[in-house]
Every structure is written in structure tokens, then in C-alpha cells.
Amino acid sequence: MSGNHQIKNYNRAFAFGILLNVTFVIIEASYGVISGSLALIADAGHNLSDVLGLLLAWGAIWLASKKATEKRTYGFRKGTVLASLGSALLLLFSLAIITWEAIGRFSDPQPVQGMTIIVVAAIGVVINTITALLFRSGQKDDLNIKGAYLHMAADAGVSLGVVVAGILVMQTGWSLVDPVTSLIIVVIIFIGGWSLLRDSINLALDSVPEGIDMPGIRNYLSEIEHVIQIHDLHVWPISTTEVALTVHLILDNDNKPQKNFLSQIQQQLHDVFDIEHSTIQIETQNDESCMLDPQETTVKE
């Protein structure tokens, strides 16, 4: 999926999600002041950080659509990787704050401050769930979208925990339900947040993206007619949705490759292995030794 295609798919989703959440932050903070609830005011601040996460992801996708320049030959597409990394760190930071507050409530339990908090939190569940659903389909293929999805899913989970805990506290009087519920939700969200952080770091370090079949690519290139060796094979992410490949192919001297030899390889790499941008260097046995040819090469037997 190209950057431009992403913009068409997610411009409205980001705009609608940000509008919904900014509106909710204003309402939640206002009711927090009116009811004297520090919990609502604190949660409004947390939701505001998630709005910043949405803006970060949206801005990265917009930058990724910009044309390449002489200085940035791949454009700003790598910004989507940095945005996903930032979203992961922001998410884990938010979870750390929630954990800290929850642990503090074990020693100093806070009573539920009335039905107002439960109602406002219930509204938060609806708004955050709707926003998360806007990004649900894309989060499987784009780490940047996954970051936006996890932020909204986390907020929906926390708000749901407030509602459930509030009702249970009002029914049973057991004030520890609130921190226990919060910690359970933190653990669940942390699993997804940790995978987002791990995958984002891998992409930032130009590791082979998840789902790319490196043995399959190597075998395919090695088995191409007239190819006797391959070397200097590299696969790395250009963005959270685009993958690049470079490779040197050494051909035998007996026959010339057929017409459209390179374009057919590129098409196969694209269609079968999801390689968006491939660069292939052709060498022959009679060529000078390539300075990038390591001691160990893949040789067709």
C-alpha cells in the first residue's frame, strides 16, 4: 500500500477520531471541574495524550506521501516508523502512569465520586471504541495504524474498567475493585504495546519486516534460470507499509537472459513476496570480482 493510498483511506478516520476525542476531553475535563473529580481531570489529560498520538500517526502518513528530494531520496516515508515508535513509547508511558495511580490506591483507596464519573466513563467507552474500530482493519498491515488503534483500544479498556469498577464499588462497597481492574487492563494492553514497541524498534533498525519470507526470497532468486550465485541480499523497511530489496545476481556466460528479465523478477518479488521497491544488479562470471561479494555466497548446485 502506498502512502497516497493510505491518505485516502485514513484522512477521514483520523479527522473524525481526533474531533470525537477532543470533544470528549473538553466534556470530561469540564465535568471533572464541576464534580470536583481529580480522576476525571486526570483521565482527560490521559485522553489528550492519545489525541497527540493520533496527530503523530496522521502527520507521519501525510509526510510519507511527500515526494523524494535530493537530500531525502526515499522522501519522509521512514517517518511512519518513527511515529509508530513514538506511539509505542507514549502508550507505555501512559500505562506506567495508570499503574502508579492504581498501586497508590491500594494503600489509599479512593471512593467513587458518584454516578457522574460512571456516566462520563461510559461515554468514553463508546467514543474510544468507535475511534479504535476506524483503525482496526489497517492495524494488521501498518504498524503506524496499529499504534493509533492500540491507543484508542487502551482508552476504551480503561474507561470500561472505570464503569465496571464504579458499579461494583457502589454495589459491594469494596473500593479495591478500582485499582485491581485498572491493573488487569494495564497487563492486557501492555502485551499489545510491547509488541508494538518491539516491532517499531526492529523497523527503525532496518530489520527484515514481519511476514517477509527471507528463505523463500533467497531460494527464488537462486533458482532463476542462468543465475549461478547471489550475494549482497538486503531487505529492509522504507516505511511501515513498504519494503525494499537489493541483491546482486551472478549469471553464467553461456546464454543471455530473456527479454524483460529484470522486470519479471521485480514483478515476482512484488506479487509473491510483497517487495515494493527492488534494485537488482546483474554480474557475470567474467566480470571483475564485486567488492560487496562476501566469502560465503549462495551457490546453485
Secondary structure, DSSP 8 states (H G I E B T S, - for coil): --HHHHHHHHHHHHHHHHHHHHHHHHHHHHHHHHHT-HHHHHHHHHHHHHHHHHHHHHHHHHHHTS---SS-TTTTTTHHHHHHHHHHHHHHHHHHHHHHHHHHHHHS------HHHHHHHHHHHHHHHHHHHHTTTGGGT-HHHHHHHHHHHHHHHHHHHHHHHHHHHHHH--TTHHHHHHHHHHHHHHHHHHHHHHHHHHHHTT---TT--HHHHHHHHHTSTTEEEEEEEEEEESSSS-EEEEEEEEE-SSS---TTHHHHHHHHHHHHH--SEEEEEEEETTS---TT--S--EE--
